[in-house]
């Protein structure tokens, strides 16, 4: 039996939304565990199925709950948990709760660009964005629409 020594990132996602390019490969720097509902995450934390202070490095709520539920989760975290708690909103802006210098939690507002930087810096995503967006390139005679993967 092989033991995985990587720190865990629990990602709560909404199956009704397009999936993000999470890197849950065996070569990824983090052990990504995808959960299909916020209720499952709350249960795992409240029933101590997951040792948050030992195994889990961060919690990510990817368009899976409301800001009110996010605040409720932050209030219910065990004091020993020192990891980040990230709420990704519908427009890809986010809120990041992290430990500050004095040991208290600090809340940061992130833009979509900041969020992508955070996810890539921590090796949570593959770097290949899974959604397609239409890109307009103006032309003197006509507008040409190209589909580009961004």
MOQUIUR-V45689 format. One line per field, one symbol per residue. burial: + if it has 16 or more other C-alpha atoms within 10 Angstrom, else -. A space follows every 50 residues. Layout:
burial=???
This chain:
burial=-------+++++++-------+++-----+++--+-++--++--+----- -+--+++++++++++----+--+-------+++++++++--++++++++- ----+----+----++-++---++++------------------------
